[in-house]
Amino acid sequence: MWSDDPALQVYAMRTLKRLDTDWSRDLAGQLYLDEETQAWVDNQAAASNHKDSNGAPLVHGDTVVLIKDLNVKGANFTAKRGTAVHRISLVPDNDAHIEGRVEGQRIVILTEFVKKR
């Protein structure tokens, strides 16, 4: 993260944001980026078109709440409405899908069935 190479700085910042822990937020706060490099970090986050059921943009690490009971195929359980899904991951090649853990299982969830918390 202390490299002079802007690409490594952007990679370090994205990794720290993705981890979303106390220590990673502290380190991200210590990382100084010039305006151009910070714009590079910000543009990558803005490039995502993942939106919840209300149209709010979703980013990696967000917490969402299910707005509908969902039958989980292959896991033989139903994810109940109101269940919070913490630290979601965005599916890069499909803006309608996110991934998250529900009842210990990593599942793919359609963005139309979640709202940002």
Backbone as numpy.savetxt, mean C-alpha at the origin, in Angstrom:
# Nx Ny Nz CAx CAy CAz Cx Cy Cz
21.00 4.37 1.86 20.19 5.56 1.86 21.05 6.82 1.86
22.31 6.69 2.27 23.20 7.84 2.29 24.06 7.91 1.04
23.69 7.17 0.02 24.43 7.17 -1.24 24.21 8.50 -1.96
25.15 8.85 -2.82 25.00 10.04 -3.65 24.19 9.74 -4.90
23.93 8.47 -5.18 23.17 8.06 -6.36 21.68 8.27 -6.12
21.02 9.14 -6.91 19.60 9.41 -6.69 18.71 8.16 -6.81
19.06 7.25 -7.69 18.26 6.03 -7.84 18.26 5.21 -6.54
19.41 5.13 -5.89 19.49 4.40 -4.62 18.73 5.14 -3.51
18.77 6.46 -3.55 18.03 7.23 -2.56 16.52 7.01 -2.72
16.05 7.00 -3.96 14.62 6.76 -4.23 14.24 5.36 -3.79
15.08 4.40 -4.10 14.81 3.01 -3.69 14.76 2.90 -2.17
15.68 3.55 -1.47 15.70 3.51 -0.01 14.43 4.15 0.55
14.02 5.29 0.00 12.82 5.96 0.50 11.57 5.11 0.27
11.46 4.52 -0.91 10.30 3.66 -1.20 10.27 2.45 -0.28
11.43 1.87 -0.01 11.50 0.71 0.88 11.11 1.10 2.29
11.61 2.23 2.77 11.27 2.69 4.12 9.77 2.98 4.25
9.18 3.58 3.21 7.74 3.85 3.25 6.94 2.56 3.24
7.40 1.59 2.48 6.70 0.30 2.39 6.75 -0.44 3.72
7.85 -0.34 4.46 7.97 -1.03 5.74 7.01 -0.46 6.78
6.85 0.84 6.81 5.89 1.53 7.67 5.95 1.08 9.13
7.13 1.17 9.72 7.33 0.91 11.15 7.88 2.19 11.77
7.95 2.21 13.09 8.47 3.40 13.77 9.89 3.72 13.33
10.76 2.69 13.31 12.15 2.94 12.95 12.30 3.34 11.49
11.45 2.76 10.60 11.58 3.14 9.18 11.08 4.56 8.94
10.06 4.99 9.68 9.60 6.38 9.57 10.67 7.34 10.09
11.36 6.95 11.17 12.44 7.78 11.69 13.56 7.93 10.67
13.96 6.82 10.06 15.02 6.89 9.04 14.57 7.69 7.82
13.32 7.52 7.41 12.82 8.28 6.27 12.84 9.77 6.57
12.59 10.13 7.83 12.65 11.54 8.22 14.06 12.10 8.19
15.06 11.22 8.33 16.46 11.65 8.30 17.00 11.76 6.88
16.30 11.18 5.93 16.78 11.15 4.55 16.44 12.47 3.86
17.46 13.22 3.50 17.25 14.47 2.76 17.33 14.18 1.27
16.31 14.61 0.54 16.30 14.46 -0.91 16.15 15.84 -1.53
16.90 16.10 -2.61 16.72 17.37 -3.29 15.35 17.37 -3.97
14.91 18.49 -4.48 13.56 18.63 -5.03 13.29 17.66 -6.18
14.27 17.49 -7.05 14.09 16.61 -8.21 13.94 15.15 -7.78
14.75 14.72 -6.84 14.69 13.34 -6.36 13.41 13.11 -5.57
12.98 14.07 -4.76 11.72 13.95 -4.03 10.55 13.88 -5.00
10.60 14.63 -6.08 9.54 14.56 -7.10 9.50 13.17 -7.72
10.65 12.55 -7.91 10.73 11.19 -8.44 10.01 10.22 -7.50
10.26 10.35 -6.20 9.58 9.50 -5.21 8.07 9.75 -5.25
7.67 11.02 -5.27 6.26 11.37 -5.25 5.54 10.95 -6.53
6.20 11.06 -7.67 5.58 10.67 -8.94 5.29 9.19 -9.00
6.15 8.39 -8.43 5.91 6.94 -8.42 4.66 6.61 -7.62
4.48 7.28 -6.49 3.29 7.04 -5.67 2.04 7.51 -6.40
2.15 8.62 -7.15 0.99 9.15 -7.86 0.66 8.33 -9.10
1.59 7.51 -9.57 1.37 6.73 -10.79 0.33 5.63 -10.59
0.07 5.26 -9.37 -0.91 4.21 -9.09 -2.32 4.72 -9.32
-3.16 3.89 -9.93 -4.55 4.24 -10.16 -5.48 3.43 -9.27
-4.95 2.82 -8.22 -5.77 2.04 -7.30 -6.64 3.00 -6.50
-7.96 2.78 -6.52 -8.89 3.61 -5.78 -9.89 2.73 -5.05
-10.31 3.18 -3.86 -11.30 2.41 -3.11 -12.70 2.64 -3.68
-13.71 2.10 -3.01 -15.07 2.20 -3.51 -15.58 3.64 -3.56
-14.99 4.52 -2.79 -15.39 5.93 -2.79 -14.53 6.79 -3.69
-13.56 6.19 -4.36 -12.69 6.94 -5.26 -11.45 7.51 -4.60
-11.23 7.19 -3.32 -10.03 7.67 -2.63 -8.82 6.86 -3.10
-7.70 7.52 -3.39 -6.52 6.79 -3.86 -5.93 5.89 -2.77
-5.51 4.71 -3.17 -4.88 3.76 -2.25 -3.39 3.71 -2.53
-2.60 3.60 -1.48 -1.16 3.46 -1.62 -0.71 2.25 -0.81
0.45 1.77 -1.14 1.02 0.62 -0.43 1.12 0.93 1.06
0.65 0.03 1.88 0.74 0.21 3.32 -0.51 0.78 3.97
-1.49 1.18 3.18 -2.74 1.71 3.73 -3.50 0.64 4.51
-4.44 1.11 5.32 -5.39 0.23 5.98 -6.75 0.47 5.34
-7.43 -0.61 4.98 -8.76 -0.52 4.38 -9.72 -1.36 5.19
-11.01 -1.10 4.99 -12.07 -1.84 5.66 -12.96 -2.46 4.59
-13.33 -3.72 4.78 -14.22 -4.39 3.83 -15.62 -3.82 3.98
-16.30 -3.56 2.86 -17.65 -3.02 2.90 -18.70 -4.07 2.57
-18.25 -5.31 2.37 -19.15 -6.39 2.00 -18.55 -7.71 2.48
-19.41 -8.66 2.88 -18.91 -10.00 3.20 -18.36 -10.63 1.93
-17.16 -11.18 2.00 -16.52 -11.77 0.82 -16.20 -13.23 1.08
-16.67 -14.11 0.20 -16.29 -15.52 0.27 -14.89 -15.66 -0.29
-13.99 -16.24 0.49 -12.60 -16.38 0.09 -12.44 -17.76 -0.54
-12.18 -17.78 -1.82 -12.03 -19.05 -2.54 -10.74 -19.75 -2.11
-10.83 -21.03 -1.88 -9.65 -21.82 -1.55 -9.28 -21.79 -0.08
-9.88 -20.90 0.69 -9.54 -20.81 2.10 -10.71 -21.22 3.00
-11.87 -21.42 2.42 -13.06 -21.90 3.12 -13.46 -21.03 4.31
-13.45 -19.72 4.14 -13.99 -18.82 5.15 -14.54 -17.59 4.46
-15.33 -16.84 5.20 -15.90 -15.60 4.69 -15.28 -14.43 5.43
-14.74 -13.49 4.69 -14.21 -12.26 5.28 -15.39 -11.34 5.53
-15.64 -11.03 6.78 -16.84 -10.28 7.17 -16.71 -8.79 6.89
-17.84 -8.18 6.60 -17.92 -6.75 6.41 -17.41 -6.05 7.68
-16.65 -4.99 7.52 -16.11 -4.26 8.66 -14.73 -4.72 9.08
-14.23 -5.81 8.47 -12.89 -6.30 8.80 -11.84 -5.32 8.28
-10.92 -4.95 9.14 -9.83 -4.06 8.74 -8.69 -4.89 8.15
-8.19 -4.44 7.03 -7.05 -5.08 6.37 -5.90 -4.08 6.43
-4.88 -4.40 7.22 -3.76 -3.49 7.45 -2.64 -3.76 6.45
-1.87 -2.72 6.15 -0.67 -2.80 5.30 -0.93 -3.53 3.99
-1.84 -2.99 3.21 -2.16 -3.60 1.92 -0.99 -3.45 0.96
-0.98 -4.31 -0.04 -0.05 -4.20 -1.16 -0.86 -3.99 -2.42
-0.36 -3.16 -3.31 -1.04 -2.93 -4.58 -0.55 -3.94 -5.60
-1.49 -4.47 -6.38 -1.11 -5.37 -7.47 -0.71 -4.48 -8.63
0.57 -4.52 -9.04 1.06 -3.52 -10.00 0.41 -3.58 -11.38
0.02 -4.74 -11.84 -0.50 -4.84 -13.20 -2.02 -4.82 -13.27
-2.71 -4.62 -12.13 -4.17 -4.58 -12.13 -4.64 -3.57 -11.09
-5.19 -2.46 -11.53 -5.62 -1.39 -10.63 -6.86 -1.77 -9.82
-7.54 -2.84 -10.16 -8.74 -3.26 -9.45 -8.44 -4.24 -8.31
-7.17 -4.64 -8.15 -6.81 -5.64 -7.13 -5.81 -5.08 -6.13
-6.01 -5.46 -4.87 -5.02 -5.23 -3.82 -4.82 -6.56 -3.09
-3.76 -6.65 -2.32 -3.51 -7.85 -1.52 -3.43 -7.44 -0.06
-3.88 -8.35 0.81 -3.82 -8.11 2.23 -4.06 -9.38 3.01
-3.83 -9.32 4.31 -4.03 -10.49 5.19 -5.37 -10.37 5.91
-6.15 -11.44 5.78 -7.41 -11.56 6.50 -7.40 -12.93 7.16
-7.57 -12.97 8.47 -7.54 -14.21 9.25 -6.29 -15.04 8.96
-5.16 -14.34 8.83 -3.88 -15.01 8.63 -3.61 -15.48 7.22
-4.55 -15.27 6.31 -4.39 -15.69 4.91 -4.13 -14.46 4.04
-3.16 -14.58 3.16 -2.89 -13.51 2.19 -3.86 -13.69 1.04
-4.72 -12.69 0.81 -5.74 -12.80 -0.23 -5.70 -11.59 -1.16
-6.29 -11.77 -2.33 -6.46 -10.69 -3.29 -7.88 -10.17 -3.12
-8.01 -8.86 -3.04 -9.31 -8.24 -2.80 -9.56 -7.22 -3.91
-10.79 -7.20 -4.41 -11.17 -6.19 -5.39 -11.33 -4.85 -4.69
-10.80 -3.80 -5.30 -10.85 -2.48 -4.67 -12.27 -1.95 -4.54
-13.20 -2.46 -5.31 -14.58 -1.99 -5.22 -15.26 -2.43 -3.93
-14.65 -3.36 -3.18 -15.23 -3.87 -1.94 -14.52 -3.37 -0.69
-13.73 -2.31 -0.83 -13.01 -1.75 0.33 -13.17 -0.24 0.36
-13.02 0.31 1.57 -12.93 1.76 1.71 -11.71 2.07 2.56
-11.07 3.16 2.25 -9.86 3.57 2.96 -10.23 4.01 4.36
-9.41 3.65 5.31 -9.67 3.99 6.70 -8.93 5.23 7.09
